Amino acid sequence: KWNALKNIPDWISGINSTTFTSISMGTVFKSIAENYSSDRISQYTTMFDGNQRYFYNVMLTIDSGKAYEDTKAMWGSSEGINVPDSISCDWKSKMLSNINTANAAISDNYRYYIAPGDVHTITTDDTMFTVSSGTNNSVKFTDWLNAMLTDSSDWVNTKCSSCNPPASTENKLSALCP
């Protein structure tokens, strides 16, 4: 098992081994941002983050009680290309809810950047230098990151306006998610 409880920041008010299994990630971000109120807290994700969709599917599979199989057929690709549309859409909905929870509670030191596509770790991918998001996809990720680092007023919440699932020969996502 993952043993996430071993690594929780239990020195932060509201986060401890008792509450951790029942609070949302939005609440975790809120608590961290409040605890470090003079720091800038940021969150990057894509609307269809393949790695997060994969692990969400793994968690649902484990919770379903399905008998363990040490095969790729049980888990699928870690890029999330085998995750059913319904689970991908559920993950997307929960991700947006968590970000909205954090954002509603924090106005001064928390910002998010939601990019189109499914890239999980932007800083290890060449798209870091080309991806844009926001209204009319007008905010480059590198500009947003620089605005955070320089404490610029241009550091604002950014969400893709054309957030269709990534088009690839492997990805089976439909455009059914609202």
N, C-alpha and C positions, 0 to 999 in steps of 0.2 A: 504494500500500500504506500501511498505518497507521503504520509506523515507530515502534512502541512502544519499541524499544530505545533510541531517542534520548532518551527521558524517564524511564528507569528510575532509581531511587534507588541508584546504584552505590556510594555511600558507606556503605551498610548491608551488614554482613557477610552473606554468602550470596546476595546479589542482585547480579548482574553480567551483562554481555552473553553470557557463556558459559552461565550457569545459567538465565537468564531464560526461555528458550524451553522448558525442560524442567521447571520447578518449578510447583507448583499455586498458585492464588490463596490458598489456605489457608496455604501456606508463606510467601508474600509478606506476608500480614497478620501472621503469627507473627514474621517477621524485623523488620518495622516496629515492632510492639509491644515486642519485646525491645530494639530500638535506642532507643526512646523510652519506657523503662520507667517514668518518672515522669509520663507523659502518659496520658490516657484515650483509647483507640482504640475507635471504635464502627463498626458496620456495620448499615445498614438495607437491607432488600430485601423484596420481596413473594414469596410462594410461586410466583407465576406472572408475574414481572416481564416485561412485554411487550417492553420495549426490549432487555433482555438476551437474551431468547429470540430476538428478531429477529437480533441480531448473532451469536449462536451459530449460527443457521441460515445466515447469510451466510458465516461462517467455514467451516462444513461444505460449503457450496456451492462456495466458492473452492477448498478442499482436494480436492473431488471431480474437479476438472479440467474441469468443465462449461464450454463455450464462453460467453464473456461476451456478455450482451445488455443493452443500455441500456434496459431496460423494467421496469416495476413487476411484470410477470408473473414475472420471474426472482427478484426480491427480496421482493416482497410489501410489506405495510404495516409501517412502523417501529413500530407499536404491537404487533406480534407476532400479529395476529389471523389471519394466513395460515400461521403456522408449524404444520406437521403435529404431531398429538398425540405421536407417538413421539419427535420431536425435543424438544418441550416437556417431556415426561416425563424425557428424558435430561438436559436442562439442569437441571431441578429436582433430580434425583438428584446431579448434580455440584455444584450450588450447596450442597446440604446437606452433602455430603462435605467441600467446602472449608471451610465454616463449622465443621464438627466438627473438622477438622484444626487450624484456628487455635485453637479453643476448648480443645481437649485440651492444647495446648502452652502456653496463656496463661491464667492464672487471675486475675491481679491487675488488669490494666489494659485488657482487651479484653472487650467485650460486643456482642451482636447483638440485633437486633429484626427478626423475620420476621413480616410482616403478611399477612393474606389479600389476595387480589386480584391486580392486575397493574400498579398504579401504580409507575412507575420513580423519579421524583424527588418525594418526598413533600413537601418544603418549598415546592414551587411549585404544590401542589394543595390545594384546600380540604379534602380528606379528612385533611390533617395534623391538623386540629382535632377530628376525629371518629373516626378509625380506632382500633380496640382489638385487642389480640392477647393471647397467653398463655392460661393455663388459664381456660376459660369467657370468653375475650376480655375479661379484667378489667383489662388494662393499657393505658391510653390512650398513644398515641405521645408526646403532649406531656408527659405525666407522666414517661415513661421518659427523654425528652430532658432535662427539668428535673433529674431525679435524676442524670444524667450530669454536667450542668453544676455542680451543687451538691455533688458527691461524696457523694451520699446512698447509704445501704445498699440503697435501693430500686432502684438501677441494677443490674438483673439481666438475664441472657439471657432473651429473650422470643420465643416461637414460637407462632403461631396454633394454636388447637386445632380450629378449623373452617376448614380451608384448601382448601376446594373451589375449583375454577377459577371465575373471575368469570363471572357470568351476564350475557350481553349478546346483542343480536341479531347483532353482528359476530363475536364470539368463538366459535370452533368447537371449543374444547377440550372433551374429554370428561372424565369423572371417573375415568378409568382409571388415573391415576398412583397408585402405592401411597403 
